[in-house]
Amino acid sequence: MKPIFNICLVASMLFASCACKKNASIANQDTKTGTDPVKTDVGFWLTKGDQSQLLSKQNIALNFSETTNANPTIEVDQSTTFQEIDGFGYTLTGGSASLINALPATEKDKLLRELFAVADDAISVNYIRISIGGSDLSAYPFTYNDLADGETDESLSKFTIDKEHTDLIPILKKIVAINPKIKILGSPWTAPTWMKSNKSFIGGSLKTEYYQTYAKYLVKYIQAMKAEGIVIDAITPQNEPLHPGNNPSMYMSAEDQASFIKTALGPIFKSNGIATKIIIYDHNADKPEYPISVLNDAEAKKYIDGSAFHLYAGPISALTQVHNAHPDKNVYFTEQWVGGPSNFGEDLKWHVSTLIIGATRNWSRNVLEWNLAADPNYNPHTDKGGCTSCLGAITIAPAITRNVAYYVIAHASKFVPTGSIRIASNITSNLQNVAFRTPEGKKVLIVCNNNGSETNFNIKYDGKTVSTKLEKGAVATYVW
């Protein structure tokens, strides 16, 4: 990944001063009122920018009535539907897996259950992304077919995922045991260097004579993971194909991606009975012409499920531009970092408004934050190109600190399971919001108050309203 901007940086002293609050928080934290829970039509979970409330269930009576007032009203209409939701989660980088796997067994199991279980005391993450081979948040770059200089292996006889048996596969097996239905997206940062124009982990492009071999390499990867009990739901052909300066990385133009898919990857997936989805692009929203041009190639398009985006450049509305050009294909949001040290309040407001709300209102079936875990120094990462300030959703030191991306995702993942449908809701008075209907028929409304002061407002559904309020910058999930 390539950080282009940071929303807001604060001094390390502020970061340290917040650590005690974040360490003390737990999923489904209830507000301690000393009273019995009130009867309410609407459940209400709250996170404030000052961290005084962190995914805290509020003991407040929010009951629908026919009472009216002059406050702005968010009206939820389940008769108007949009895309189905696959899930919300993080990238489980190689470094994240190493840090989690190094925890004591009891603490490791407790953390994974908190992240992935469908339970009151968990945040129920239901979608993760992993790298195919090393990423820039691995300790070093690698692929599954690394050879000595000058060697080639077109039969892929030396292909092996053995490096993943140390950390990634053991953690994935535990995750799958906790949530067997979790969706996993695989993205390669590079092809094996002997297949590339420059024979390097950094930059270069896939040589056309190795299109067939590389497609078979990806088939072998999917089959090898399946043999471990890990189903890869989808892959992208290349992470950030227009950013060849990462370590590792590989440049792949739109023309080359279309050619690779229609001449090699698609046909080889088909002939091998591979049901894994092919999702194109996997890069910034400033170049919607890239996925549109790939999808304009009819031979490539027939193998493609949809397009994936990051937001280090460009507007989130570009996702709708691609959807409108090819409404029969899906849209995904697969990566966004939080730069460390984080300004919790500003990052919370931006990420929820722009991604959880903005991406899904622009047709995305998922929202994934970048790395799940890092240490206090943002390690591990590769040299000469790896991200040196990517703040994990959790920090492991070895004590566990829950950072802003934990709560950004939790406000959706805990309440919006796979198979939910986005439904209509209006944006009024700078109250950014998005609504969903779950498979069980519950309605979920996520709201971020982007005003400069506390705002009173109504939620209207089926002709009746509930009155509520949010402090400036606060995020709430309402469920009924």
Disulfide bonds with the S-S distance in Angstrom:
Cys387-Cys390 2.09
